[in-house]
């Protein structure tokens, strides 16, 4: 099943515990004001780091360069509901112009 990951960007560094597929992960989002970008780290349920500091880019699968059986079984990416092709800035993940989405591998072509 695909779904939008709920994020609250009130703070420039925050964590969300989310169910991606059938496994719970901890996602840490960090905003970098110098390059006006969000970075994501993914942790397993046990707190172990799986992926650290990946820049969130529009419609690019965040975890594509990484392999491992502990990673989410699907694609995590930032979609562009606004259609403006502008990378997600400070408020882009909560103002409705961008969305962090997860698509399970069973739904991929």
Secondary structure, DSSP 8 states (H G I E B T S, - for coil): --EEE---TTSSEEEEEEEETTEEEEEEEEEETTTTEEEEEEE-TTS-EEEEEEE--BT--TTTT---TTS-SEEEEEE-TT-------TTTTTSSS-EEEEEEGGG--
